[in-house]
Amino acid sequence: MHLARSGENDFRVIVTGHTAGRIFATLRSGRRHVWLWTVTGPYLPGAGLHGSGDAEDLPEAKTSFRTTFDAWLNWAIRQNEPVIWHE
């Protein structure tokens, strides 16, 4: 898993050559910067996970993304079915 810069404070999250999601900074409430993260590559509905959230800084966003992605991966492995990616 690594970040590929798409723009200033905007990253695609790459996993084994697939875009697994995005982490980017945005303004909230006019002045407060937050980092939004979203897991968009793997199919999530059956896993019962929230695929997005926000964080105070980039390290926290990366950790939250990774936690959600790892939970999805553990769920996907238990399904014993092909993984579906949306790209």
Residue pairs with C-beta under 8 A, 6 or more apart in sequence:
1 13
1 14
1 15
1 20
1 66
1 69
2 13
2 14
3 11
3 12
3 13
3 14
3 23
3 62
4 11
4 12
4 13
4 14
5 11
6 12
6 22
6 24
7 24
9 24
9 25
10 22
10 23
10 24
10 25
11 22
11 23
11 24
12 19
12 21
12 22
13 19
13 20
13 21
13 22
13 23
13 39
13 41
13 65
13 69
14 20
15 41
15 69
18 41
18 85
18 87
19 40
19 41
19 87
20 39
20 40
20 41
20 42
20 69
21 37
21 38
21 39
21 40
21 41
21 51
21 65
21 69
22 36
22 37
22 38
22 40
23 35
23 36
23 37
23 38
23 58
23 61
23 62
23 65
24 35
24 36
25 33
25 34
25 35
25 36
25 58
26 33
26 34
26 35
26 36
27 33
27 34
28 34
28 54
34 54
34 55
34 56
35 54
35 55
35 56
35 57
35 58
35 60
35 61
36 52
36 53
36 54
36 55
36 61
37 52
37 53
37 54
37 55
37 61
37 62
37 64
37 65
37 68
38 51
38 52
39 49
39 51
39 52
39 65
39 68
39 69
39 72
40 51
40 86
41 85
41 86
41 87
42 69
42 72
42 73
42 76
42 83
42 84
42 85
42 86
43 83
43 84
43 85
43 86
44 51
44 72
46 75
46 79
47 71
47 72
47 75
47 76
48 75
49 68
49 71
49 72
49 75
50 68
51 68
53 64
53 68
54 61
55 61
55 63
55 64
76 83
